[in-house]
Every structure is written in structure tokens, then in C-alpha cells.
Amino acid sequence: MNIGVVYEFVDGGGAPLVVRNQVRHLGDRGHRVTFVTSPETMEKARGLFPQARSVALLRESRSVLFGLFWPWRIIVTILLLRLEVVVIHSIRTASYFGLFAVLCGCRVIVVEHANPTTTYSVLSKRQRSFLNVVLRRSTAVCVSRGSARAFKEAFGAEAQVAYNFVQFEATTKTAKTGQRDSTIVFLARLAPEKRASVLIDCFEKIASECDWRLEIYGAGDELEMLQKKADSSKYKSRIQFGGWINQPRVVYERAGIFVLTSYYEGFGITLIEAMSLGTPCVSFDCPFGPKEIIEHGRSGILVENGNVDELAKILLDLIRDPNLREQLGNAGIDRSAKFNLNAHNCAWDRLIDRAYRCKSRASSKAELRLEHLRRPRQH
């Protein structure tokens, strides 16, 4: 099967992690895989996927000449590569690339990794119109049940669910509190939707009652603002920034508590990664993934979304109760096993095989119609 996997990036967790695994797994299954990405990502893509073909087609320009030839370049490339199934890991990209793929007779799978409601709100009227055409002839996939429900409300289309996977393995020994630092850890893109500033506010409420530190890992637009906020705190010596971490395992393994404060999470890959290594986890009960990952009170703690006072109380309770931290950590390891790589790959194999069968049936019907038209008329 000729399969195209479409995404702009290969670095980071969440969607890039799924994309990296998907390209490799499909190649291992014997499929001919083409990774479609942006020019900026091409060099890294070729290094990561030596067995796959990588092409740079995800680029927009305001040039009139570029606007005239760019769609035709995509169409010609799809036809020359004879792509049969195209998996697009971005709703915005699906609004144009998906349209061209559909016109070329491909079966398209559109993946939403974030918040469908937010995604819909930032699309232009033209993008929504194009996407409506694509979704009528494709399969939509979300990374949690809650996200799939929101997708139907926003886009009016049913979505299948394929959970993301955890990339780490651990033993129950990892959860031992005596092997961990006295740290509250946050790890994510430093973007407004991750709400890291709330955790600094929360830490200020509890810092006088404990000797723990707050460690913030990540990079993004809010880094400077967060650093200024930390510098203005009287506990600034206990608030540290660790930058972007390519190997987060070492951070999770020594963290005392991991906290997720996002406004929304399509899935919540950092949450499941921390749980898989026995780190006790606390998360706002935000849409969509955390409540499907954490069994409240057993494998982690869910806090009313945005309630800083409740978050502070829960963190202080955990800091004072090492046995509870260890219980949550051990249960988190067990819970994370549900989101294993094999289950993820099997779910995606079924989705892609089903899409291919749908394309084959459509092709057979088209051939029958053509054969019927070719038959001489009986007089």
C-alpha cells in the first residue's frame, strides 16, 4: 500500500511522537511510506526516516505565481507517488492538502490532536468549506473520547478514537518516594493554553509550609513572562527553569509530583509519560484527555479546572504524605499500561486497513460504472 503521512514537524511529544512512530511502523509493515512535511523539517525527516521518502510540500506563500503553481505541484506529486491512503495530522493542513488528495482519489484520514472547538474557531470560512468537503469523504480520528464528541459538535462529523501511547516502561521500584527529589515538576510548551503561570501562583500559596522546589521545563512564547513572574516572587530561589528537554525520562524519574495545568489537552502525553514512570500526578480536570487517563483518587488526582486553591491544598496534602504519593505512583504505572505502543499501533493498523478497503470498494464501483458505459447499447 502507498501511504502518505502529512505533518509539519518531527520534534516534540504528542503529535510529533505519534507521527514519528507511525512512519516507522508503517514502513516495518511493508508499506511504501511518503512523509510530507515542510522544507524546514526535511533534513531532520531524512535522518529520522531513511527508509521512507520525504517530500516538502507544506509551504504557503503570498506570491501570486506560487499560489498558481503550488496546488498543481501537490496534485502532480500525489499522482506520481500513486498515494492510496493519506494520513494528515493537522486540521488546517487537511483543509487544503486533504482536498487535493480527495480530488486525486485517495482515501484520507484526518487527525485532530488538540481541541476541536478551538481549532474550528481559528479556521477561515474558506478553510471550513474545504474541510467540509474533505470530511464527507474521509475518516476523522481524535486522541480521546471527549475530543471526538467535541469534534462532532464543531465539525458535524463522527470521529474514531485512537489513543496516543506511552513511550517509557517502568517497574514499581520507580515509584519509591525515597528515590525522588522534593520537586513539583511542570513539563510542556510554554504557551498560553498550558497555563504554567497558574502553577507559580499555586506554589506561592504553599511554599511557606514546605521546603519543596518548583521546576518548569519547556520553551515557548511565555518563557520570558514566566521568568519575570518567578523573579518577582519571594520564593524565586526555589523556582527553576530547565529549558526544553529532549529526554524527559530523567526528569520524570526524579520528580516528586508532576502537575498538568492546561486549559485543554487532546490527550495529555506528558501526563501518561510521568505516570508510566511512577510519578504521582495531579491535573486540572480540563477537556479532554486527563479524565480518561487518570482514575481520580487511585492513579492520580483530578482538580476542578482552574481552581488554584484546591490545587494548592492537594499538593500540600501529597507533600505531607509520602505513602499516598507512592500509592498513586504505583497505580499510575499500572494505569499507563493501557496506553501501550502495541495497542496504539493495532488501532492505527485497523483504521488504515479500513480506509484502504473503502478506497478499493469505491474503485471497484467506479470500474463497474465505466464498464457499463462501455457496453454497446441493445436496440
ROVO-265364 format. One line per 5 residues: for each residue x, y, z of C-alpha. Coordinates in nm, 2 decimals. Example, Ala and Ser with C-alpha at 12.3 -4.5 7.8 and 13.67 -1.06 7.14 Angstrom:
BEGIN
1.23,-0.45,0.78 ~ 1.37,-0.11,0.71
***
This chain:
BEGIN
0.00,0.00,0.00 ~ 0.12,0.35,-0.08 ~ 0.07,0.57,0.22 ~ 0.13,0.94,0.28 ~ 0.18,1.07,0.63
0.15,1.45,0.65 ~ 0.27,1.68,0.92 ~ 0.49,1.99,0.95 ~ 0.71,1.88,1.24 ~ 0.90,1.59,1.38
1.03,1.74,1.71 ~ 0.85,1.72,2.04 ~ 0.59,1.50,2.21 ~ 0.23,1.44,2.14 ~ 0.16,1.47,1.77
0.52,1.46,1.66 ~ 0.58,1.15,1.87 ~ 0.28,0.98,1.70 ~ 0.39,1.08,1.36 ~ 0.75,0.95,1.41
0.62,0.62,1.53 ~ 0.36,0.59,1.25 ~ 0.61,0.65,0.97 ~ 0.84,0.38,1.11 ~ 0.57,0.13,1.19
0.41,0.15,0.85 ~ 0.74,0.10,0.69 ~ 0.81,-0.20,0.91 ~ 0.48,-0.35,0.79 ~ 0.60,-0.33,0.44
0.41,-0.03,0.32 ~ 0.56,0.23,0.09 ~ 0.56,0.54,0.30 ~ 0.60,0.90,0.20 ~ 0.64,1.16,0.47
0.50,1.50,0.35 ~ 0.64,1.79,0.55 ~ 0.77,2.15,0.54 ~ 1.11,2.25,0.38 ~ 1.24,2.34,0.73
1.18,1.98,0.85 ~ 1.32,1.80,0.55 ~ 1.67,1.74,0.67 ~ 1.56,1.60,1.01 ~ 1.30,1.39,0.84
1.55,1.23,0.61 ~ 1.77,1.14,0.91 ~ 1.48,1.00,1.11 ~ 1.31,0.81,0.83 ~ 1.59,0.67,0.60
1.35,0.40,0.46 ~ 1.07,0.64,0.37 ~ 1.05,0.90,0.10 ~ 1.03,1.26,0.24 ~ 0.89,1.55,0.03
0.85,1.92,0.11 ~ 0.50,2.03,0.01 ~ 0.37,2.21,0.32 ~ 0.46,2.57,0.24 ~ 0.25,2.87,0.18
0.34,3.19,0.01 ~ 0.16,3.52,-0.07 ~ 0.33,3.52,-0.41 ~ 0.06,3.51,-0.69 ~ 0.29,3.29,-0.90
0.34,3.05,-0.61 ~ -0.03,3.04,-0.55 ~ -0.10,2.94,-0.91 ~ 0.15,2.65,-0.92 ~ 0.16,2.52,-0.57
-0.17,2.33,-0.58 ~ -0.07,2.17,-0.90 ~ 0.26,2.06,-0.76 ~ 0.08,1.88,-0.47 ~ -0.17,1.72,-0.71
0.10,1.60,-0.95 ~ 0.32,1.47,-0.66 ~ 0.02,1.27,-0.52 ~ -0.05,1.12,-0.86 ~ 0.32,1.04,-0.94
0.36,0.87,-0.60 ~ 0.03,0.69,-0.65 ~ -0.07,0.75,-0.29 ~ -0.37,0.54,-0.19 ~ -0.42,0.64,0.18
-0.31,0.98,0.32 ~ -0.30,1.04,0.69 ~ -0.30,1.42,0.78 ~ -0.21,1.51,1.14 ~ -0.34,1.87,1.12
-0.69,2.00,1.06 ~ -0.56,2.32,0.90 ~ -0.34,2.12,0.66 ~ -0.63,1.89,0.59 ~ -0.84,2.18,0.46
-0.61,2.21,0.15 ~ -0.39,1.90,0.13 ~ -0.68,1.68,0.21 ~ -0.89,1.84,-0.06 ~ -0.62,1.78,-0.32
-0.58,1.42,-0.20 ~ -0.96,1.36,-0.23 ~ -0.96,1.50,-0.58 ~ -0.68,1.26,-0.67 ~ -0.88,0.96,-0.55
-0.70,0.90,-0.22 ~ -0.87,0.78,0.10 ~ -0.79,1.05,0.36 ~ -0.76,1.01,0.74 ~ -0.78,1.35,0.92
-0.63,1.36,1.28 ~ -0.72,1.62,1.55 ~ -0.46,1.62,1.83 ~ -0.58,1.93,2.01 ~ -0.91,2.09,2.10
-1.16,2.07,1.81 ~ -1.36,2.36,1.93 ~ -1.06,2.59,1.93 ~ -0.94,2.45,1.60 ~ -1.27,2.53,1.44
-1.28,2.88,1.57 ~ -0.95,2.98,1.41 ~ -1.03,2.84,1.06 ~ -1.13,3.08,0.79 ~ -1.46,3.05,0.62
-1.29,2.91,0.31 ~ -1.09,2.65,0.51 ~ -1.41,2.54,0.68 ~ -1.58,2.49,0.34 ~ -1.29,2.29,0.20
-1.27,2.09,0.52 ~ -1.64,2.01,0.50 ~ -1.58,1.85,0.16 ~ -1.28,1.65,0.29 ~ -1.47,1.52,0.59
-1.75,1.39,0.38 ~ -1.51,1.17,0.20 ~ -1.26,1.08,0.48 ~ -1.22,0.93,0.82 ~ -1.17,1.16,1.12
-0.96,1.05,1.42 ~ -0.93,1.21,1.76 ~ -0.70,1.11,2.05 ~ -0.97,1.08,2.32 ~ -1.34,1.02,2.35
-1.41,1.37,2.48 ~ -1.22,1.52,2.19 ~ -1.42,1.30,1.95 ~ -1.75,1.43,2.10 ~ -1.63,1.79,2.07
-1.52,1.72,1.71 ~ -1.87,1.61,1.61 ~ -2.02,1.92,1.78 ~ -1.77,2.15,1.60 ~ -1.74,1.99,1.26
-2.06,1.78,1.24 ~ -1.87,1.47,1.16 ~ -1.82,1.14,1.36 ~ -1.46,1.07,1.47 ~ -1.29,0.75,1.56
-1.07,0.73,1.87 ~ -0.70,0.62,1.87 ~ -0.53,0.70,2.20 ~ -0.17,0.81,2.20 ~ 0.09,0.58,2.35
0.34,0.60,2.63 ~ 0.70,0.56,2.52 ~ 0.85,0.46,2.86 ~ 0.85,0.14,3.07 ~ 0.90,0.12,3.44
0.89,-0.11,3.74 ~ 0.71,-0.04,4.07 ~ 1.06,0.04,4.21 ~ 1.04,0.37,4.02 ~ 0.76,0.49,4.24
0.97,0.48,4.56 ~ 0.95,0.82,4.72 ~ 1.29,0.79,4.88 ~ 1.45,0.78,4.53 ~ 1.29,1.11,4.43
1.36,1.48,4.48 ~ 1.14,1.72,4.67 ~ 1.02,1.88,4.35 ~ 0.69,1.98,4.18 ~ 0.75,1.94,3.81
0.58,2.10,3.51 ~ 0.68,2.00,3.16 ~ 0.52,2.14,2.84 ~ 0.53,2.40,2.57 ~ 0.53,2.74,2.74
0.22,2.86,2.56 ~ -0.10,3.03,2.70 ~ -0.31,2.71,2.68 ~ -0.07,2.53,2.91 ~ -0.13,2.78,3.19
0.20,2.75,3.36 ~ 0.16,3.08,3.54 ~ -0.11,2.93,3.75 ~ 0.14,2.68,3.89 ~ 0.36,2.97,4.01
0.06,3.12,4.18 ~ -0.01,2.79,4.34 ~ 0.34,2.74,4.46 ~ 0.35,3.08,4.63 ~ 0.05,2.96,4.84
0.23,2.65,4.97 ~ 0.60,2.74,4.97 ~ 0.60,2.88,5.32 ~ 0.47,2.54,5.45 ~ 0.72,2.31,5.28
1.08,2.30,5.15 ~ 1.00,2.17,4.81 ~ 1.10,2.34,4.48 ~ 0.91,2.41,4.16 ~ 1.08,2.31,3.83
0.94,2.43,3.50 ~ 1.06,2.26,3.18 ~ 0.98,2.37,2.83 ~ 1.02,2.65,2.57 ~ 0.78,2.89,2.41
0.63,3.23,2.38 ~ 0.56,3.26,2.76 ~ 0.91,3.19,2.88 ~ 1.01,3.55,2.94 ~ 0.68,3.63,3.11
0.71,3.33,3.34 ~ 1.07,3.41,3.43 ~ 0.97,3.77,3.53 ~ 0.68,3.63,3.73 ~ 0.91,3.39,3.91
1.17,3.67,3.97 ~ 0.90,3.88,4.14 ~ 0.82,3.60,4.38 ~ 0.97,3.60,4.73 ~ 1.04,3.23,4.67
1.22,3.29,4.34 ~ 1.53,3.09,4.46 ~ 1.31,2.78,4.47 ~ 1.16,2.83,4.12 ~ 1.38,2.69,3.85
1.35,2.68,3.47 ~ 1.51,2.38,3.29 ~ 1.45,2.47,2.93 ~ 1.34,2.23,2.66 ~ 1.42,1.86,2.74
1.48,1.61,2.46 ~ 1.50,1.32,2.71 ~ 1.22,1.39,2.96 ~ 1.25,1.04,3.13 ~ 1.53,1.16,3.37
1.30,1.45,3.48 ~ 1.00,1.23,3.54 ~ 1.20,0.96,3.73 ~ 1.33,1.20,3.99 ~ 1.02,1.43,4.02
0.83,1.43,4.35 ~ 0.50,1.53,4.19 ~ 0.40,1.60,3.83 ~ 0.14,1.87,3.76 ~ -0.06,1.95,3.45
-0.24,2.28,3.44 ~ -0.36,2.31,3.08 ~ -0.69,2.47,2.97 ~ -0.73,2.17,2.75 ~ -0.55,1.86,2.63
-0.65,1.65,2.34 ~ -0.48,1.36,2.51 ~ -0.21,1.46,2.76 ~ 0.11,1.28,2.66 ~ 0.33,1.43,2.94
0.07,1.31,3.20 ~ 0.08,0.95,3.08 ~ 0.46,0.96,3.05 ~ 0.50,1.07,3.41 ~ 0.25,0.81,3.53
0.44,0.53,3.35 ~ 0.75,0.61,3.55 ~ 0.57,0.61,3.88 ~ 0.55,0.98,3.93 ~ 0.24,1.08,4.13
0.03,1.31,3.90 ~ -0.21,1.59,3.96 ~ -0.41,1.75,3.68 ~ -0.68,2.01,3.63 ~ -0.99,1.82,3.52
-0.98,2.00,3.18 ~ -1.11,1.89,2.85 ~ -1.04,1.62,2.73 ~ -0.77,1.37,2.80 ~ -0.68,1.39,3.17
-1.01,1.24,3.29 ~ -0.97,0.95,3.05 ~ -0.62,0.89,3.17 ~ -0.64,0.94,3.55 ~ -0.87,0.73,3.77
-0.93,1.00,4.03 ~ -0.80,0.91,4.37 ~ -0.64,0.59,4.26 ~ -0.39,0.65,3.98 ~ -0.38,1.03,4.02
-0.57,1.33,4.14 ~ -0.81,1.55,3.93 ~ -0.87,1.90,4.05 ~ -1.16,2.13,3.95 ~ -1.05,2.30,3.63
-0.88,2.63,3.72 ~ -0.93,2.61,4.10 ~ -0.59,2.72,4.23 ~ -0.68,2.70,4.59 ~ -0.79,2.34,4.56
-0.47,2.26,4.36 ~ -0.26,2.41,4.64 ~ -0.44,2.21,4.90 ~ -0.40,1.88,4.71 ~ -0.03,1.95,4.65
0.03,2.02,5.02 ~ -0.15,1.70,5.12 ~ 0.07,1.50,4.88 ~ 0.39,1.67,5.00 ~ 0.30,1.57,5.36
0.20,1.21,5.28 ~ 0.48,1.01,5.11 ~ 0.28,0.69,5.14 ~ 0.00,0.84,4.93 ~ 0.25,0.96,4.67
0.39,0.61,4.64 ~ 0.04,0.45,4.62 ~ -0.06,0.69,4.34 ~ 0.28,0.63,4.16 ~ 0.24,0.26,4.16
-0.12,0.27,4.05 ~ -0.02,0.52,3.77 ~ 0.23,0.26,3.64 ~ -0.05,0.00,3.62 ~ -0.29,0.25,3.46
-0.04,0.36,3.19 ~ -0.01,0.01,3.06 ~ -0.35,0.06,2.89 ~ -0.19,0.31,2.66 ~ 0.09,0.09,2.53
0.25,0.11,2.19 ~ 0.12,-0.22,2.06 ~ -0.24,-0.12,2.13 ~ -0.18,0.22,1.96 ~ -0.03,0.05,1.65
-0.31,-0.21,1.63 ~ -0.57,0.07,1.64 ~ -0.40,0.26,1.36 ~ -0.35,-0.06,1.15 ~ -0.73,-0.12,1.17
-0.80,0.24,1.07 ~ -0.57,0.24,0.77 ~ -0.67,-0.10,0.65 ~ -1.04,0.00,0.67 ~ -0.96,0.32,0.48
-0.79,0.12,0.21 ~ -1.08,-0.13,0.18 ~ -1.32,0.17,0.14 ~ -1.10,0.31,-0.14 ~ -1.08,-0.04,-0.31
-1.46,-0.07,-0.29 ~ -1.50,0.28,-0.44 ~ -1.26,0.20,-0.72 ~ -1.44,-0.13,-0.80 ~ -1.77,0.06,-0.82
-1.62,0.32,-1.05 ~ -1.48,0.04,-1.27 ~ -1.82,-0.13,-1.29 ~ -1.98,0.20,-1.39 ~ -1.72,0.25,-1.66
-1.77,-0.10,-1.79 ~ -2.14,-0.04,-1.80 ~ -2.09,0.27,-2.00 ~ -1.86,0.09,-2.25 ~ -2.11,-0.18,-2.33
-2.28,-0.14,-2.66 ~ -2.64,-0.04,-2.63 ~ -2.90,-0.30,-2.72 ~ -3.16,-0.19,-2.97
***
